[in-house]
Each structure stands twice: as C-alpha cells, then as structure tokens.
Amino acid sequence: MSHTSSVASNAPRDARVLVIYTGGTIGMQMSEHGLAPSGNFAQRLDHALTQLSPRQRQQLPSFDILSDLPLIDSSAANATTWQQLASDIVAQHQAYSGFVILHGTDTLSWSAASLAYQLQGLDRPVILTGAMEPLEVANGDALENIQGALHFAANPALQEVAIYFAGQLLRGVRACKQHSESANAFASPNYPLLGERIGDDFIYYPGRGLAVLQRGAPRFELPDYSPLTQGAVVRVALWPGITAWQLSAWLDDSRVKGALLQLWGAGNLPPEPELLNVLASASGEGKLVAAISQCPQGSVHLGNYAAGHGLVEAGVLSGDGMTPEAAYTKLVHLLAQPLTTVDQRRRFLTPLVGER
C-alpha cells in the first residue's frame, strides 16, 4: 500500500480514508495505443493536490492509497470486480473511517449498486468517483471529483455507498451514467441528491440518507459471485417486433439463472401469448425474472395496461423504479446466495438498501 498524506484540519478528528484506485480514465495516461490505465497514482495525486489552495488542502482528511492490480478500463469490470472491491473494504473496514473508490465511469454505477448490496448495514461512507478526463488534463474534472469524494468520505453521518461526481452526491444504488461526454455524467432519476457542493462547502442532507433507516451492526453479505460470471444473469431490452423464439433463446438456456427485462413505459410488452409462455416457463423453472421500464424516470406498474396483463401471473417480478444497475446487481446478489426461490423473490421485492 503506497501512502500520500493530506493534513486533516477541518475533517473530523482522527478521520482517515482509504482510497482504492482501480483504473479508469481518471488515472489514464497517453500510450501509443491511446489512453490506457497507468500506475504511480499516489505520486501523481500528491502533485495534483498542490493545485488546491492551502485552506482546501487542510480541509481534506488524511488518506492512504491502495492500487487494485491489475488496473482496468471499467468496461472490463464484472461481478468478480464487485466482489473484490467489497472484500478490500471489509478487510480494511475497522482501520478507516471512510473509503473512496476511483473507478472508470462506464460501469461505475454498476459497481456502486453491487457494493450497496454486499455492504448492507454499512456504518461509514464508501464514495465512488471517477472523471471524464485524466488527472493531468488542465482544467479537467478529476481533481474536483477526488476533492469532493474525500470530503464526503470523512463525514461520519453518511453511512452508505454513494457516488460523488460533478458537485453532486448520489445514492450509489439509485444512480446511472447519463452522458458519454459531459462532466455532469451521472443522474439519480428517481431519488433526490444526498448532498452537493455549494461554493467551497460540501453539504450532506442527512434526512435523505440510509442512516435514518438502518440500525445495529453492519450485516455484510459477501456471497461468492464466481458461479454467476459466465452469463448466468441476462438483460433483455424489448424492441418493436421481438418474438418468442428470440426471448426463449435467452431464457431457455440452462446456464441462465435470472433475467432483467426492460419493458416499455409502465410495464408493457407485445400482446402475444407466446411471449408470456416463455416468461412463465422460465419462472416455473425457478429462474428469477424481473422487469423495469426502459424509461429512465418513473416506475413499472405491471398489469396497469392490457399490454402488460399476464406478467404477474407469469411470475415476473416488478422492479418498481429501480435503475438497470440496481435491478441487475440485485439479481446477481440474490442468486449467489443459498436462498430458496421463494426467499429470493421476496427479497427482490423488498427494499434492502434504499434501491426501491
């Protein structure tokens, strides 16, 4: 573990944060093949922090840096990555008052959602951030995102997995990437901000946080995700003209244990009995089949329209207003545990970490 220091003046007394660097654009440097994950991050960050004013530096907590090797572009992240990040945090849980994960933006919200389920009952902040431009780019977004993430990671009132990006603090299991180029790349479509930067102040809104809902010691759930990493959970977004044979090609495969359907509007699909038969057959085999809307805002209400009638009878679980990231990673998390199908279904429909 390499070390870099910042004076913890206005940070809570004894606050010490672990920064876990996984790769991503924030730490990339130019290579002959384009931008690629690059190391030596502790020294590079130490140099970048000199761009802050002395007062801004004094307000940051002390921190250590852990580099997860091999560094990856986040497009390569998978359930094994999520499991490793959770293991890193649990292993260091008592040694640090908060955690910052530096992560590529493409799948950052997926990792955040998965961590929320694995770290249930979390009693300190875990903040994920990244950047649209590398740390060394002049006037880029990397340094400000790291500064904000460190501030919130030192706030003991924040007791959940969150994303800090472009001045906004979002619940990790409610966020999604909405823009491929803008610095303001992330949104929380169905839940308000947990906090935000206003001027030089980083404001947390405790009434919106999980700490008001959960009591008692952390109840981390760290099941083995490896049996699910070869495509056991699929994601199918409807398109005009989808047929039963196409859907069955996914759901009838014995390797598939769960599926996330993205339906139209409030939960509609084409009025073809063959499609419902495929879904009912999969559910009858004990596969977890859940549905959310393709619309980024709002919820599904299965059966409100005739076009969605029969989904509940077919055993399809309503994902309410969950993001694709929250619904998919929840399916993975539940399927990785030795639960009965009845318990898996019940827990999917139950809010576990403020995801629905």
Helices and strands as residue ranges (DSSP letters): E 2-4, E 16-23, G 25-27, E 28-31, E 34-37, H 41-49, H 54-58, E 62-72, G 74-76, H 79-91, G 93-95, E 98-102, H 108-118, E 126-129, H 142-153, E 161-165, E 168-171, G 172-174, E 176-177, E 186-187, E 195-198, E 201-204, G 206-208, G 210-212, G 226-228, E 233-237, H 244-251, E 258-263, H 273-284, E 288-293, G 306-308, E 317-318, H 324-335, H 341-348
